[in-house]
């Protein structure tokens, strides 16, 4: 099963449901950032949320999710767009914390207390930004709170990453159920009933359920599929873009790079690709500033 996001309406169009399968995406992030299991789970949940949210808004909206906490992970961010391109960054990937009693990955502790910031950018429009306090640092709870408070959209967010004993990603995915305006009390009760009966997303994948089967469960068998979109890890950085960033540096800093360092090597935070700028290239960038 390739990574994808399904979007459907259900319960007589009173509800919108997103279901994502993101195993390759999270595995790619693990390989790039060398995340340890708890960091893999935390970043994987945020990536999965970003994947679903990239198809939530209109007109080529770009989504940026930033989590800043006082736990050992420190901070992490995910950026996604309507093409299904997603990239991520994490401050400290070397985090392997488990709960002593359940031996489950302690994502909330690894993230800690802090903030979630959601930034939505649309071409030719003022960006929308909203910051909320983290509820538990488990990401799913925090996004549920974000949708309720910042978007006034009652939602249920389920996100899961199952890490194999060899530390590779065994399962990853999630769902978001959103009540549309005018949803009836009867529908709300039905959804609560469904949610009380299902196991975690990763358990459902482990049981062999496909995203369609999960959608069928969440919608009580009555859904209308609107779209199925591929998603993948894609950074999009280029030497030209980094050159433009260098051009924004102060002349003093540029002079140091040119005369003392005699060049610069820049590593992209999102994909770890390195770009070398020779002394001459830096001189050209400085000349072109004027
Ligand atoms: Zn990059």
py3Dmol code that shows the C-alpha trace and the ligand (Angstrom):
import py3Dmol

protein = """\
ATOM      1  CA  UNK A   1       0.000   0.000   0.000  1.00  0.00           C
ATOM      2  CA  UNK A   2       1.540   3.324  -1.089  1.00  0.00           C
ATOM      3  CA  UNK A   3       1.195   6.363   1.142  1.00  0.00           C
ATOM      4  CA  UNK A   4      -2.019   8.253   0.537  1.00  0.00           C
ATOM      5  CA  UNK A   5      -4.816  10.320   2.060  1.00  0.00           C
ATOM      6  CA  UNK A   6      -8.491   9.518   1.526  1.00  0.00           C
ATOM      7  CA  UNK A   7     -11.130  12.194   1.976  1.00  0.00           C
ATOM      8  CA  UNK A   8     -14.811  11.378   2.256  1.00  0.00           C
ATOM      9  CA  UNK A   9     -18.073  12.775   3.492  1.00  0.00           C
ATOM     10  CA  UNK A  10     -20.224  10.610   5.712  1.00  0.00           C
ATOM     11  CA  UNK A  11     -23.351  10.586   7.861  1.00  0.00           C
ATOM     12  CA  UNK A  12     -25.513  12.321   5.218  1.00  0.00           C
ATOM     13  CA  UNK A  13     -22.726  14.841   4.460  1.00  0.00           C
ATOM     14  CA  UNK A  14     -22.704  16.076   8.053  1.00  0.00           C
ATOM     15  CA  UNK A  15     -19.161  14.879   8.586  1.00  0.00           C
ATOM     16  CA  UNK A  16     -15.856  14.927   6.710  1.00  0.00           C
ATOM     17  CA  UNK A  17     -13.363  12.134   7.285  1.00  0.00           C
ATOM     18  CA  UNK A  18      -9.666  12.010   6.373  1.00  0.00           C
ATOM     19  CA  UNK A  19      -7.740   8.740   6.574  1.00  0.00           C
ATOM     20  CA  UNK A  20      -3.999   8.561   5.919  1.00  0.00           C
ATOM     21  CA  UNK A  21      -1.463   5.809   5.427  1.00  0.00           C
ATOM     22  CA  UNK A  22       2.035   7.248   5.948  1.00  0.00           C
ATOM     23  CA  UNK A  23       4.484   4.404   6.580  1.00  0.00           C
ATOM     24  CA  UNK A  24       6.963   5.315   3.812  1.00  0.00           C
ATOM     25  CA  UNK A  25       6.775   9.015   4.662  1.00  0.00           C
ATOM     26  CA  UNK A  26       7.682   8.391   8.306  1.00  0.00           C
ATOM     27  CA  UNK A  27      10.379   5.858   7.351  1.00  0.00           C
ATOM     28  CA  UNK A  28      11.904   8.388   4.952  1.00  0.00           C
ATOM     29  CA  UNK A  29      11.922  10.995   7.741  1.00  0.00           C
ATOM     30  CA  UNK A  30      13.581   8.464  10.053  1.00  0.00           C
ATOM     31  CA  UNK A  31      16.317   7.760   7.495  1.00  0.00           C
ATOM     32  CA  UNK A  32      16.982  11.450   6.862  1.00  0.00           C
ATOM     33  CA  UNK A  33      16.937  12.607  10.478  1.00  0.00           C
ATOM     34  CA  UNK A  34      18.149   9.376  12.144  1.00  0.00           C
ATOM     35  CA  UNK A  35      15.302   9.505  14.640  1.00  0.00           C
ATOM     36  CA  UNK A  36      15.242   7.125  17.579  1.00  0.00           C
ATOM     37  CA  UNK A  37      11.907   5.358  18.299  1.00  0.00           C
ATOM     38  CA  UNK A  38      10.131   7.980  20.427  1.00  0.00           C
ATOM     39  CA  UNK A  39      11.293  10.783  18.144  1.00  0.00           C
ATOM     40  CA  UNK A  40      10.159   8.686  15.126  1.00  0.00           C
ATOM     41  CA  UNK A  41       6.701   8.358  16.682  1.00  0.00           C
ATOM     42  CA  UNK A  42       6.414  12.049  17.580  1.00  0.00           C
ATOM     43  CA  UNK A  43       7.630  13.319  14.209  1.00  0.00           C
ATOM     44  CA  UNK A  44       5.628  10.620  12.415  1.00  0.00           C
ATOM     45  CA  UNK A  45       2.408  11.729  14.091  1.00  0.00           C
ATOM     46  CA  UNK A  46       3.063  15.344  13.130  1.00  0.00           C
ATOM     47  CA  UNK A  47       3.896  14.277   9.546  1.00  0.00           C
ATOM     48  CA  UNK A  48       0.660  12.295   9.351  1.00  0.00           C
ATOM     49  CA  UNK A  49      -1.355  15.269  10.591  1.00  0.00           C
ATOM     50  CA  UNK A  50       0.418  17.532   8.090  1.00  0.00           C
ATOM     51  CA  UNK A  51      -0.347  15.050   5.301  1.00  0.00           C
ATOM     52  CA  UNK A  52      -4.087  15.137   6.011  1.00  0.00           C
ATOM     53  CA  UNK A  53      -4.179  18.904   6.607  1.00  0.00           C
ATOM     54  CA  UNK A  54      -2.470  19.585   3.273  1.00  0.00           C
ATOM     55  CA  UNK A  55      -5.766  18.632   1.585  1.00  0.00           C
ATOM     56  CA  UNK A  56      -8.028  20.431   4.068  1.00  0.00           C
ATOM     57  CA  UNK A  57      -7.890  23.962   2.654  1.00  0.00           C
ATOM     58  CA  UNK A  58      -8.435  25.537  -0.748  1.00  0.00           C
ATOM     59  CA  UNK A  59      -6.288  27.226  -3.374  1.00  0.00           C
ATOM     60  CA  UNK A  60      -2.772  25.800  -3.055  1.00  0.00           C
ATOM     61  CA  UNK A  61      -2.566  26.337   0.681  1.00  0.00           C
ATOM     62  CA  UNK A  62       0.776  25.500   2.253  1.00  0.00           C
ATOM     63  CA  UNK A  63       0.642  24.209   5.799  1.00  0.00           C
ATOM     64  CA  UNK A  64       3.328  24.546   8.430  1.00  0.00           C
ATOM     65  CA  UNK A  65       2.973  22.817  11.806  1.00  0.00           C
ATOM     66  CA  UNK A  66       5.485  23.695  14.497  1.00  0.00           C
ATOM     67  CA  UNK A  67       5.681  22.062  17.899  1.00  0.00           C
ATOM     68  CA  UNK A  68       7.935  23.634  20.518  1.00  0.00           C
ATOM     69  CA  UNK A  69       8.168  21.842  23.834  1.00  0.00           C
ATOM     70  CA  UNK A  70      10.394  21.662  26.887  1.00  0.00           C
ATOM     71  CA  UNK A  71      10.872  17.891  26.505  1.00  0.00           C
ATOM     72  CA  UNK A  72      14.053  16.285  25.109  1.00  0.00           C
ATOM     73  CA  UNK A  73      12.889  16.554  21.468  1.00  0.00           C
ATOM     74  CA  UNK A  74      12.852  20.339  21.800  1.00  0.00           C
ATOM     75  CA  UNK A  75      11.083  21.321  18.621  1.00  0.00           C
ATOM     76  CA  UNK A  76       9.842  19.817  15.392  1.00  0.00           C
ATOM     77  CA  UNK A  77       8.179  21.146  12.277  1.00  0.00           C
ATOM     78  CA  UNK A  78       6.370  19.807   9.244  1.00  0.00           C
ATOM     79  CA  UNK A  79       5.596  21.605   5.999  1.00  0.00           C
ATOM     80  CA  UNK A  80       3.167  20.304   3.407  1.00  0.00           C
ATOM     81  CA  UNK A  81       1.349  21.443   0.279  1.00  0.00           C
ATOM     82  CA  UNK A  82      -1.591  20.452  -1.899  1.00  0.00           C
ATOM     83  CA  UNK A  83       0.700  18.434  -4.182  1.00  0.00           C
ATOM     84  CA  UNK A  84       1.170  15.992  -1.317  1.00  0.00           C
ATOM     85  CA  UNK A  85       4.801  17.062  -0.820  1.00  0.00           C
ATOM     86  CA  UNK A  86       5.851  16.941   2.822  1.00  0.00           C
ATOM     87  CA  UNK A  87       9.073  17.650   4.677  1.00  0.00           C
ATOM     88  CA  UNK A  88      10.023  17.718   8.336  1.00  0.00           C
ATOM     89  CA  UNK A  89      12.666  18.893  10.750  1.00  0.00           C
ATOM     90  CA  UNK A  90      13.398  17.864  14.337  1.00  0.00           C
ATOM     91  CA  UNK A  91      15.746  19.468  16.835  1.00  0.00           C
ATOM     92  CA  UNK A  92      16.868  16.404  18.779  1.00  0.00           C
ATOM     93  CA  UNK A  93      16.155  13.113  16.987  1.00  0.00           C
ATOM     94  CA  UNK A  94      18.012  10.976  19.578  1.00  0.00           C
ATOM     95  CA  UNK A  95      15.071  10.386  21.917  1.00  0.00           C
ATOM     96  CA  UNK A  96      13.993   6.938  23.106  1.00  0.00           C
ATOM     97  CA  UNK A  97      11.666   7.337  26.092  1.00  0.00           C
ATOM     98  CA  UNK A  98       9.170   4.680  27.119  1.00  0.00           C
ATOM     99  CA  UNK A  99       6.479   4.515  29.797  1.00  0.00           C
ATOM    100  CA  UNK A 100       7.721   2.272  32.604  1.00  0.00           C
ATOM    101  CA  UNK A 101       4.378   0.538  33.085  1.00  0.00           C
ATOM    102  CA  UNK A 102       3.114  -0.016  29.533  1.00  0.00           C
ATOM    103  CA  UNK A 103       6.479   0.052  27.725  1.00  0.00           C
ATOM    104  CA  UNK A 104       4.819   2.218  25.078  1.00  0.00           C
ATOM    105  CA  UNK A 105       6.708   5.103  23.502  1.00  0.00           C
ATOM    106  CA  UNK A 106       6.313   8.168  25.724  1.00  0.00           C
ATOM    107  CA  UNK A 107       5.638  10.773  23.036  1.00  0.00           C
ATOM    108  CA  UNK A 108       3.991  13.285  25.397  1.00  0.00           C
ATOM    109  CA  UNK A 109       6.993  13.262  27.728  1.00  0.00           C
ATOM    110  CA  UNK A 110       9.430  13.507  24.820  1.00  0.00           C
ATOM    111  CA  UNK A 111       7.623  16.618  23.550  1.00  0.00           C
ATOM    112  CA  UNK A 112       6.857  18.175  26.959  1.00  0.00           C
ATOM    113  CA  UNK A 113       4.937  21.368  27.666  1.00  0.00           C
ATOM    114  CA  UNK A 114       4.890  24.081  25.065  1.00  0.00           C
ATOM    115  CA  UNK A 115       3.114  25.292  21.961  1.00  0.00           C
ATOM    116  CA  UNK A 116       1.687  24.192  18.638  1.00  0.00           C
ATOM    117  CA  UNK A 117       1.728  26.799  15.895  1.00  0.00           C
ATOM    118  CA  UNK A 118      -0.214  26.314  12.681  1.00  0.00           C
ATOM    119  CA  UNK A 119       0.646  28.534   9.724  1.00  0.00           C
ATOM    120  CA  UNK A 120      -1.413  28.482   6.522  1.00  0.00           C
ATOM    121  CA  UNK A 121      -0.099  30.292   3.475  1.00  0.00           C
ATOM    122  CA  UNK A 122      -2.109  30.930   0.324  1.00  0.00           C
ATOM    123  CA  UNK A 123      -0.824  32.736  -2.758  1.00  0.00           C
ATOM    124  CA  UNK A 124      -1.684  36.464  -2.737  1.00  0.00           C
ATOM    125  CA  UNK A 125      -3.276  36.310   0.707  1.00  0.00           C
ATOM    126  CA  UNK A 126      -2.204  37.237   4.197  1.00  0.00           C
ATOM    127  CA  UNK A 127      -0.894  34.141   5.978  1.00  0.00           C
ATOM    128  CA  UNK A 128      -3.057  32.731   8.752  1.00  0.00           C
ATOM    129  CA  UNK A 129      -1.277  31.794  11.955  1.00  0.00           C
ATOM    130  CA  UNK A 130      -2.522  30.432  15.243  1.00  0.00           C
ATOM    131  CA  UNK A 131      -0.685  29.244  18.352  1.00  0.00           C
ATOM    132  CA  UNK A 132      -2.165  27.112  21.113  1.00  0.00           C
ATOM    133  CA  UNK A 133      -0.769  25.580  24.304  1.00  0.00           C
ATOM    134  CA  UNK A 134       0.013  21.888  23.947  1.00  0.00           C
ATOM    135  CA  UNK A 135      -2.538  19.766  25.828  1.00  0.00           C
ATOM    136  CA  UNK A 136      -0.559  16.546  26.275  1.00  0.00           C
ATOM    137  CA  UNK A 137       2.215  16.688  23.666  1.00  0.00           C
ATOM    138  CA  UNK A 138       0.787  13.478  22.168  1.00  0.00           C
ATOM    139  CA  UNK A 139       0.048  15.519  18.979  1.00  0.00           C
ATOM    140  CA  UNK A 140      -3.408  14.024  18.293  1.00  0.00           C
ATOM    141  CA  UNK A 141      -4.912  15.634  21.429  1.00  0.00           C
ATOM    142  CA  UNK A 142      -3.135  18.883  20.661  1.00  0.00           C
ATOM    143  CA  UNK A 143      -4.566  19.043  17.135  1.00  0.00           C
ATOM    144  CA  UNK A 144      -8.068  18.171  18.365  1.00  0.00           C
ATOM    145  CA  UNK A 145      -7.769  21.165  20.687  1.00  0.00           C
ATOM    146  CA  UNK A 146      -6.398  23.348  17.876  1.00  0.00           C
ATOM    147  CA  UNK A 147      -9.338  22.543  15.555  1.00  0.00           C
ATOM    148  CA  UNK A 148     -11.851  23.248  18.340  1.00  0.00           C
ATOM    149  CA  UNK A 149     -10.318  26.512  19.554  1.00  0.00           C
ATOM    150  CA  UNK A 150      -8.752  28.054  16.452  1.00  0.00           C
ATOM    151  CA  UNK A 151     -11.007  26.780  13.671  1.00  0.00           C
ATOM    152  CA  UNK A 152     -14.224  26.220  15.666  1.00  0.00           C
ATOM    153  CA  UNK A 153     -14.441  22.784  14.071  1.00  0.00           C
ATOM    154  CA  UNK A 154     -15.212  19.922  16.458  1.00  0.00           C
ATOM    155  CA  UNK A 155     -12.848  17.123  15.435  1.00  0.00           C
ATOM    156  CA  UNK A 156     -11.505  13.816  16.500  1.00  0.00           C
ATOM    157  CA  UNK A 157      -7.870  13.204  15.589  1.00  0.00           C
ATOM    158  CA  UNK A 158      -6.262   9.760  15.740  1.00  0.00           C
ATOM    159  CA  UNK A 159      -2.556   9.469  14.874  1.00  0.00           C
ATOM    160  CA  UNK A 160      -0.307   6.468  15.243  1.00  0.00           C
ATOM    161  CA  UNK A 161       3.204   5.238  14.516  1.00  0.00           C
ATOM    162  CA  UNK A 162       4.288   1.693  15.328  1.00  0.00           C
ATOM    163  CA  UNK A 163       8.051   1.245  15.524  1.00  0.00           C
ATOM    164  CA  UNK A 164       9.506  -2.205  14.860  1.00  0.00           C
ATOM    165  CA  UNK A 165      12.078  -3.680  17.299  1.00  0.00           C
ATOM    166  CA  UNK A 166      14.736  -3.008  14.605  1.00  0.00           C
ATOM    167  CA  UNK A 167      13.621   0.670  14.873  1.00  0.00           C
ATOM    168  CA  UNK A 168      12.191   0.828  11.339  1.00  0.00           C
ATOM    169  CA  UNK A 169       8.609   2.038  10.902  1.00  0.00           C
ATOM    170  CA  UNK A 170       6.167  -0.872  10.920  1.00  0.00           C
ATOM    171  CA  UNK A 171       2.921   1.075  10.611  1.00  0.00           C
ATOM    172  CA  UNK A 172       1.959   4.728  10.434  1.00  0.00           C
ATOM    173  CA  UNK A 173      -1.221   6.583   9.696  1.00  0.00           C
ATOM    174  CA  UNK A 174      -4.164   8.427  11.118  1.00  0.00           C
ATOM    175  CA  UNK A 175      -7.600   9.881  10.740  1.00  0.00           C
ATOM    176  CA  UNK A 176      -9.377  13.163  11.320  1.00  0.00           C
ATOM    177  CA  UNK A 177     -13.151  13.248  11.700  1.00  0.00           C
ATOM    178  CA  UNK A 178     -14.659  16.735  11.441  1.00  0.00           C
ATOM    179  CA  UNK A 179     -18.227  17.800  12.097  1.00  0.00           C
ATOM    180  CA  UNK A 180     -19.520  20.110   9.388  1.00  0.00           C
ATOM    181  CA  UNK A 181     -21.809  23.000  10.356  1.00  0.00           C
ATOM    182  CA  UNK A 182     -25.282  21.748  11.241  1.00  0.00           C
ATOM    183  CA  UNK A 183     -24.251  18.202  12.199  1.00  0.00           C
ATOM    184  CA  UNK A 184     -27.062  16.612  14.199  1.00  0.00           C
ATOM    185  CA  UNK A 185     -26.916  15.336  17.759  1.00  0.00           C
ATOM    186  CA  UNK A 186     -27.808  11.903  16.420  1.00  0.00           C
ATOM    187  CA  UNK A 187     -24.694  11.892  14.204  1.00  0.00           C
ATOM    188  CA  UNK A 188     -22.476  13.037  17.081  1.00  0.00           C
ATOM    189  CA  UNK A 189     -23.748  10.163  19.225  1.00  0.00           C
ATOM    190  CA  UNK A 190     -23.137   7.701  16.366  1.00  0.00           C
ATOM    191  CA  UNK A 191     -19.543   8.887  15.940  1.00  0.00           C
ATOM    192  CA  UNK A 192     -18.854   8.740  19.678  1.00  0.00           C
ATOM    193  CA  UNK A 193     -20.181   5.206  19.632  1.00  0.00           C
ATOM    194  CA  UNK A 194     -17.918   4.223  16.703  1.00  0.00           C
ATOM    195  CA  UNK A 195     -14.849   5.828  18.312  1.00  0.00           C
ATOM    196  CA  UNK A 196     -15.463   3.992  21.584  1.00  0.00           C
ATOM    197  CA  UNK A 197     -15.342   0.664  19.765  1.00  0.00           C
ATOM    198  CA  UNK A 198     -12.315   1.031  17.474  1.00  0.00           C
ATOM    199  CA  UNK A 199      -8.740   0.188  18.381  1.00  0.00           C
ATOM    200  CA  UNK A 200      -5.792   2.458  17.598  1.00  0.00           C
ATOM    201  CA  UNK A 201      -4.963   3.289  13.978  1.00  0.00           C
ATOM    202  CA  UNK A 202      -1.805   1.197  14.047  1.00  0.00           C
ATOM    203  CA  UNK A 203      -3.720  -1.749  15.561  1.00  0.00           C
ATOM    204  CA  UNK A 204      -6.218  -1.520  12.719  1.00  0.00           C
ATOM    205  CA  UNK A 205      -3.390  -1.571  10.142  1.00  0.00           C
ATOM    206  CA  UNK A 206      -1.819  -4.494  12.013  1.00  0.00           C
ATOM    207  CA  UNK A 207      -5.149  -6.327  11.742  1.00  0.00           C
ATOM    208  CA  UNK A 208      -4.804  -5.929   7.979  1.00  0.00           C
ATOM    209  CA  UNK A 209      -7.364  -3.163   7.496  1.00  0.00           C
ATOM    210  CA  UNK A 210      -6.839  -0.867   4.510  1.00  0.00           C
ATOM    211  CA  UNK A 211      -7.566   2.868   4.656  1.00  0.00           C
ATOM    212  CA  UNK A 212     -10.849   2.154   2.820  1.00  0.00           C
ATOM    213  CA  UNK A 213     -11.795  -0.392   5.482  1.00  0.00           C
ATOM    214  CA  UNK A 214     -10.978   2.120   8.240  1.00  0.00           C
ATOM    215  CA  UNK A 215     -13.073   4.741   6.455  1.00  0.00           C
ATOM    216  CA  UNK A 216     -15.893   2.215   6.269  1.00  0.00           C
ATOM    217  CA  UNK A 217     -15.631   1.611  10.030  1.00  0.00           C
ATOM    218  CA  UNK A 218     -15.463   5.307  10.955  1.00  0.00           C
ATOM    219  CA  UNK A 219     -18.451   6.147   8.763  1.00  0.00           C
ATOM    220  CA  UNK A 220     -20.549   3.165   9.901  1.00  0.00           C
ATOM    221  CA  UNK A 221     -20.465   1.949   6.309  1.00  0.00           C
ATOM    222  CA  UNK A 222     -22.031   5.044   4.781  1.00  0.00           C
ATOM    223  CA  UNK A 223     -19.489   7.303   3.092  1.00  0.00           C
ATOM    224  CA  UNK A 224     -18.929   9.076  -0.200  1.00  0.00           C
ATOM    225  CA  UNK A 225     -15.280   9.111  -1.289  1.00  0.00           C
ATOM    226  CA  UNK A 226     -14.257  12.564  -2.524  1.00  0.00           C
ATOM    227  CA  UNK A 227     -10.585  11.953  -3.299  1.00  0.00           C
ATOM    228  CA  UNK A 228      -7.540   9.761  -2.880  1.00  0.00           C
ATOM    229  CA  UNK A 229      -4.190  11.582  -3.041  1.00  0.00           C
ATOM    230  CA  UNK A 230      -0.614  10.344  -2.969  1.00  0.00           C
ATOM    231  CA  UNK A 231       1.777  11.857  -0.447  1.00  0.00           C
ATOM    232  CA  UNK A 232       5.531  11.675  -0.263  1.00  0.00           C
ATOM    233  CA  UNK A 233       8.582  13.179   1.406  1.00  0.00           C
ATOM    234  CA  UNK A 234       9.842  15.976  -0.804  1.00  0.00           C
ATOM    235  CA  UNK A 235      11.996  18.900   0.250  1.00  0.00           C
ATOM    236  CA  UNK A 236      12.160  21.122  -2.825  1.00  0.00           C
ATOM    237  CA  UNK A 237      15.325  22.925  -1.768  1.00  0.00           C
ATOM    238  CA  UNK A 238      17.750  24.074  -4.469  1.00  0.00           C
ATOM    239  CA  UNK A 239      21.145  25.768  -4.608  1.00  0.00           C
ATOM    240  CA  UNK A 240      19.439  28.831  -6.119  1.00  0.00           C
ATOM    241  CA  UNK A 241      17.116  29.138  -3.091  1.00  0.00           C
ATOM    242  CA  UNK A 242      20.042  28.898  -0.679  1.00  0.00           C
ATOM    243  CA  UNK A 243      21.920  31.442  -2.810  1.00  0.00           C
ATOM    244  CA  UNK A 244      18.998  33.835  -2.316  1.00  0.00           C
ATOM    245  CA  UNK A 245      19.218  33.265   1.462  1.00  0.00           C
ATOM    246  CA  UNK A 246      22.952  33.981   1.417  1.00  0.00           C
ATOM    247  CA  UNK A 247      22.272  37.218  -0.473  1.00  0.00           C
ATOM    248  CA  UNK A 248      20.175  38.377   2.488  1.00  0.00           C
ATOM    249  CA  UNK A 249      23.131  38.088   4.890  1.00  0.00           C
ATOM    250  CA  UNK A 250      24.882  41.226   6.139  1.00  0.00           C
ATOM    251  CA  UNK A 251      27.911  42.270   4.104  1.00  0.00           C
ATOM    252  CA  UNK A 252      30.119  41.730   7.154  1.00  0.00           C
ATOM    253  CA  UNK A 253      29.015  38.097   7.418  1.00  0.00           C
ATOM    254  CA  UNK A 254      29.451  37.639   3.658  1.00  0.00           C
ATOM    255  CA  UNK A 255      32.949  39.117   3.828  1.00  0.00           C
ATOM    256  CA  UNK A 256      33.886  36.659   6.555  1.00  0.00           C
ATOM    257  CA  UNK A 257      32.646  33.766   4.410  1.00  0.00           C
ATOM    258  CA  UNK A 258      34.556  35.081   1.399  1.00  0.00           C
ATOM    259  CA  UNK A 259      37.847  36.173   2.987  1.00  0.00           C
ATOM    260  CA  UNK A 260      38.232  33.915   6.013  1.00  0.00           C
ATOM    261  CA  UNK A 261      36.248  30.776   5.218  1.00  0.00           C
ATOM    262  CA  UNK A 262      36.829  31.087   1.454  1.00  0.00           C
ATOM    263  CA  UNK A 263      33.531  29.389   0.745  1.00  0.00           C
ATOM    264  CA  UNK A 264      30.486  28.022   2.497  1.00  0.00           C
ATOM    265  CA  UNK A 265      28.783  24.700   2.940  1.00  0.00           C
ATOM    266  CA  UNK A 266      25.101  24.795   3.758  1.00  0.00           C
ATOM    267  CA  UNK A 267      23.137  21.750   4.875  1.00  0.00           C
ATOM    268  CA  UNK A 268      19.365  21.790   4.429  1.00  0.00           C
ATOM    269  CA  UNK A 269      17.517  21.201   7.717  1.00  0.00           C
ATOM    270  CA  UNK A 270      14.714  19.300   6.014  1.00  0.00           C
ATOM    271  CA  UNK A 271      16.563  16.848   3.762  1.00  0.00           C
ATOM    272  CA  UNK A 272      20.194  17.082   4.974  1.00  0.00           C
ATOM    273  CA  UNK A 273      21.415  17.721   1.452  1.00  0.00           C
ATOM    274  CA  UNK A 274      24.612  19.791   1.379  1.00  0.00           C
ATOM    275  CA  UNK A 275      25.310  22.709  -0.958  1.00  0.00           C
ATOM    276  CA  UNK A 276      28.809  24.052  -1.518  1.00  0.00           C
ATOM    277  CA  UNK A 277      29.405  27.671  -2.451  1.00  0.00           C
ATOM    278  CA  UNK A 278      32.915  28.473  -3.680  1.00  0.00           C
ATOM    279  CA  UNK A 279      34.655  31.739  -2.821  1.00  0.00           C
ATOM    280  CA  UNK A 280      33.944  32.989  -6.355  1.00  0.00           C
ATOM    281  CA  UNK A 281      30.258  32.072  -6.131  1.00  0.00           C
ATOM    282  CA  UNK A 282      29.989  34.015  -2.868  1.00  0.00           C
ATOM    283  CA  UNK A 283      31.723  37.012  -4.453  1.00  0.00           C
ATOM    284  CA  UNK A 284      29.222  36.855  -7.346  1.00  0.00           C
ATOM    285  CA  UNK A 285      26.308  36.727  -4.902  1.00  0.00           C
ATOM    286  CA  UNK A 286      27.667  39.760  -3.057  1.00  0.00           C
ATOM    287  CA  UNK A 287      28.184  41.679  -6.337  1.00  0.00           C
ATOM    288  CA  UNK A 288      24.649  40.900  -7.517  1.00  0.00           C
ATOM    289  CA  UNK A 289      23.154  42.314  -4.318  1.00  0.00           C
ATOM    290  CA  UNK A 290      23.874  45.789  -5.535  1.00  0.00           C
TER     291      UNK A 290
END
"""
ligand_1 = """\
1
ZN
Zn 16.249 20.276 1.460
"""
view = py3Dmol.view(width=600, height=400)
view.addModel(protein, "pdb")
view.setStyle({"model": 0}, {"cartoon": {"style": "trace"}})
view.addModel(ligand_1, "xyz")
view.setStyle({"model": 1}, {"stick": {}})
view.zoomTo()
view.show()
